[in-house]
Structures are given as structure tokens and as C-alpha cells.
Amino acid sequence: MPITWSDDVQSVFAGDLVAAAAYLTPAGGAIVIPVSPIGLVDRAAGSVAMTTSLAFPAKLRRLLQEPRVAMAYHTREHGFATDPRLVLAQGTAVVPEEPSPEQLARVNEQAGKFFGELPTGRFWNWALREYLEYRLIVDISLSRVVTWPDAAAKGTPELFGAALPEAPAPQEPPAKGTGPRVDTAKFARRARRMAHQTIAYRGGDGYPVIAPVRVTGHSERGLHLDVTPGLLPPGGRRAGFAAHAFRPQAAGVSNRIGTGWLEVTDGAAVWAPHTAGGFSSPPSKTFHLLGNGLLSKHLIRKLRRDGTLDELARLRAGVAS
């Protein structure tokens, strides 16, 4: 039977412009990225959804291999939700072979609500073709929803669905060591400029957990994080980090994303970045759309030439059957 949740949680699912999504890595860590869920929620089915582009096959391959995912609705900025609570949703991703016409119609309707109407005409139809057509709607059948009264996850949490698991045990350190492998000072400086910062790790029952944090400084050990006491498990483990900011209609996006090693001792949390990436887009919605369209066009053509699109189609068909 699908899980149920409160009206307050429903308003957050339906209204946040940008959320954080996390999926697991083969090594037992997690990657967390900002996404625009555009209010895709089916309360009767106990599910939420996100869209993903075929232009970025690594995420899609991983979801097909390991479908346990999490979504953290934590921003409340420039969207329609006003309730201040943080909502963590955990569940199983269902990647379709192809989106249904009904799903695509729903996505187009919701995208217009959150992003505004798309430009039309011969040029824009060409520029946005791959951006719009090569997308999949990934439904997430929820097992658990946890909500806290505010965005920093302070106060008594409310639980819907499966009981919370025991805290995960510390993980074995990576063979190459736990220390930073990228420029920590640069990573910290860029991350601190962004309004929203999260960290994700593999929870005690195998689902990703996403927690809000704030970068307060850095040292040779990594980024020093301020986090609500008790929110992160003690010990060391692989963890992903994402800092992001955005403007109305999700224009002017900036993010800084990485994977690394999280160490929590005596209430202090330090995250050492091992990989780093990110980008900033122009604040103009027109340039943002044009950039997304042309990048998608380039990547889709490349993936078609090297056979990746055919490979993904076979993988999706195998999972669907």
C-alpha cells in the first residue's frame, strides 16, 4: 500500500522550484545534485518524480543499476511552497523505457508553471528539440518521508512510512587515503557563496540520506561543516556534497558539486573533497535556455554516434521487462 503524508508535506512536494536528489555510487558513497522537480507528485500513488536527460548517461546508468534514491526539498526559494519545513523523501526510482504521452503532457504543463512559457518559432524549435525530446520522467515510489520543522533540520522530526534504520557503521577508508584531492580553499570559497548546501551519504538501510549543512571554513583536512547535532552519523564514510543557488524560474543557476570523505567526530564534521565540478549559467532565462538547448544538441549527437543512446535504450528495455 502506498505511504501517505500530511497536507503540509504535499504543499512542499508540489511547490519547491529546486530540490536536491541523491543516488548511490558503486563504492558505497552518494552523489547529490540540484534538480527541478516542477511539482511532480502523485499523492494517491505515494510517489514523486524528476526528469533526467539522456544527454547525461552516467546518472541514468546508475539509476538502472541501483534504484535507491532520495530527494530533499529544502529551498522554498522562487517557488510556490511557503511552509518552512525540510522534507526528505526516500524511495525506489522507476526508469521507463519511454515516457507516456500523458507524462509528457503533465511535464509540459508543470514546466510552464514553474519556468514560464518557452519561446517558440522555427529557431527555438530547432534549438530546444533535443533538450525537450530526449528526457525521461523517473518516478520514485516512496518508502519513507521524514520532515523537520525548519530547513536546518532542527526540532522533532515527523515520520511517514518505514521506520528509521539504525545509523550506518563507519566505512573502510579508500585505498588512496581520505584527505582532500582538489583545491580545498577554492572549493570552500565557491561553496560558501551559494545559499543552499547539502551533503549525502548511504544510510543504514541502503537509501541515500541528504542533510543540510553550512560550510564555515576549511583546513588541510577539508571543508568544516556546521550541521544540526545528531543529523550525521559518527565516523568516516564516503559522501557527496552540493552547494547551489538560483534565480526566479531557475535561471542564473550556480552549483559546486563533489564526492569525498566525511569524518564526524565529537560533533565536528569535516568533508574532504576528492572530486569537484560545477558551473554557473547567465541570469538571463533566454541565454539559459539557449545554452541548455545547444549543449543537449551537441551531447545527444555525440551519444548517438558512439552508440550510447542505443545502449541506454537496451538497458531501459531490460529493466522494464
Disulfide bonds with the S-S distance in Angstrom:
none
